């Protein structure tokens, strides 16, 4: 069981976190997925490189356009200035809606299980666990959409939002 510099157990957060970032123009190469190659214009969502870390319990996108359901990739990195392949790791992705202002959430089953107190009621699958993403001290959460072509600037990319708390 880990704790922060103030000896709080996991999930005892100091302050609420809710960030919404515009991903227009924030791209990685088409089909990038796990590997970031070449240049990218990824956007930082949550920067914990200079604090005790954060917990993210909800990740969602809000569609901006009807033509393209962009795939949003999430990365964890030790850099806060530029998303570099050698300093980052792929966390997962979600595909945004093609209906304007429609919200798409990352499935809770796609998030890792966490060490947290749980209610006594199991979910539909019989599991009795919470799921979230822990951003440790010294790391940052980044997002970018996969470009639809070599010239796609993703000007109609969705907004991405995260909710949780800082340690």
N, C-alpha and C positions, 0 to 999 in steps of 0.2 A: 504494500500500500504506500503510495507516494503522498507527499505533502508539499506545501509551498514554503517559502522562506518565513512565513508567519505561522507555520505549523498547523494550517487548516487542513482538514481532511478533504478528499476530493468532493467537489460539488458545493462546498461552502464558499460562495463567491462574494467578493467585496462590492462589486457594482454590476449592474445589468448591462448587457451588450446587445445592441440591435443595429446592424449596419446594412445599408442598401447601397449598392454600387452599380453604376451604369457601365455595362460591358461593350458599348458601342466603340468599335475600333480596337478592342482588346482581343487579339487573335493569337493562335498557335497554328502551325501548318495543318493543312487538310489531312485528316487521318492520323494526327499526332498521337493521340491516346496517351499511352504510358511514356513514350519517349519524346522529349522536347528537342527538336533539331533546328538548327539555324537560328534566325532571329525570331523574336516574338514580341508582342505588345501586351502581355498579361497585366492584370491589375491586382494590386494587393487589396485584400478584403479586411483581414484582421492581422495587425502587427503586434506580436508578442516578443519581439527580439530584445526589448528593453524592460519587460515587466515579468510577472510571475506566471503568465500563461492565461488560457481561457478554455472554456467548455462551450461547444456549439451543439445545441439540441435540435435546431431546425435550420434547414437550408432550402431555399425556394427561388424560383425564377419567375419573373413577370414578363410576358411576351409583349413585344413592341410592334411586331408586324405579322401579317397573315401569310406571307409567302414562304417563310423559312422558319422551321423549328430548329434553331441552333442547338448543337450539342455543347454544353458547358462543362469544361474540365476543371477539376479542383486539384491543387498541388500544395504540398507542405514544403517550405523551404527555410533555410537558415539565413537567406538574404532578404533584405528589406528594400533594396534599390532596383534589382532586376532579376527576373526569373531565369536562373542558369541551370542547365541540365545536370551538372555535377553537384549542385547544392540543393536539388529538389527531388521530391518523390511524388508520384501520381497517387491521389487519394480516391478518386472516383469521378463520376460524371452524371449528369441528368440532361435529358433532352427537353427543351422548352416547347411550349404549345405553339400552334399556328393560329390561335385565336387571340386577337389583341386584348390586352389586360387580363389574360387568364393566368392564374398562378399554378405552377407545377412544383411539387415538393419532391425532394429526394426521399425515396422509400426508407422508413425507419429500419427495415431489415438490411439496408445497404450500409448502415452506420455500425461501427463496432460496439459491442457491449461494454458497459462501464461499471466501475465499482461504486455503486451508489445504493442507498437504502431504497427498497422497492415496496410498493403496495402489496397487500396480501392477495390481490386478485390477479390471476394469470391472464395474459392476452389470449386471443382466439387460437393461437398456435400452441397454447399450453406453456409458453415461456413466461418466466417471471423475472424479466430483466429490463433495464432501460438501455437505450442506445444513444450515443452521441459521439462527437469528435472532440478529443482533448488536444489542444494546441499547447505543447510544452513551452516552458521558458526558452527563449532564444530562437523560436520558430515563427513563421508567418504563414497565413493562409492566403493563397493566390487563386485567381480564376481567370479563365480565358475561353473564348468560344473557338471551336474548330472552324477554320475558314472553309467556305463552300467551294472555292477555287483558288488558284494561285494569285488572282487579282482581287479577291473578295476582301474588302476592308471592314466588313461586318458592321456597317453603319446602322442596321436595324436589329442588332443583337439585343437580347433581353437585359433587364435589370436582374441582379442577383442579390438576395438578402440572406442574412444569417442572424440567428438569435441565440443568446446564451448568456454567459457572464464572464467577467474577468476575475482572476484570483487576486 
